[in-house]
């Protein structure tokens, strides 16, 4: 399945774009998405352990499967005041 992943903050800045497209097997989990992202975009690897993922607007754990045609977002930690 093809997943369009929205990127925010430092993730967006690091790659210079607001989203990436990834090919994952049907029934892939967030953990598999995280691994594929690190494989395809090594510059993001140091950031991925602290990122949260959301599927259709709801935070998702690593073991959650990603339904096809879902909106998926990668949300890095933010700081500031």
N, C-alpha and C positions, 0 to 999 in steps of 0.2 A: 504494500500500500504506500501511497505517496503522502507524506506528512509535510505540511507547511507550518514551520515553527516561527512564531513571532519572537523577536529579540528586543530587549530593553536595556537601558543604561549602559554599563561598561561592556556588555555583550555586543550591543549594537555598535558601540564605538570601536571595539576591537576588530570587528569584521567590516565595518563601514557600510552596513546595510541593516534594514529593519526586519528581514526575515530570511530564512534559508529553506530549501526543499530537501527532504531526506527520503530515501526509499527504505522502508522497513517491511519485514514479513507481516502478513495478516496476524492479528492478535498480539502484536508486539507490546511490550510493557514500557513504562517510563524508564526503567533501568536500561533497557535495550536502546531506547532513544538516546539516553545520556551517553552510552558507550559509542554509539554510531556518531554522535555529534563530536566526541573527542577524537574519533578516528578520522573523520572527514575534515575537521577544523582543529588541528593540534593547538593553535594559539588559545583556544578556549579551555583546554584541559585543566589548567590551574584554577579556573573559576568554577568549573562544574560541580565540585563536591559541595559547594555552599549555595548552589542555585535551587530554587523551587520551580516546579512545573505546574501548570494549570491546564486542565482539559475542559473546554467549554465553560470557562469562567470559574471553575472549582479547582482548588488545590488538589494535586494528585500525588500519591505515594509511589515509590519506585516499583512496587509490585502491581500497580493498577495497569490494566490493559488500555490501549488507546483505540477507541472505536474509529472506524473509517469515517472520513468526512468531518472530523472534529477540528475545532480551533484549539491549537496547542500553543502555549506561551512559556518561554523560559525567563524566569524572574530572578536576577541576581540580588544579593543583599544590597541595601542602600543605607547610606549614612548621611548625616548632615543635620542641619537645624534651621 
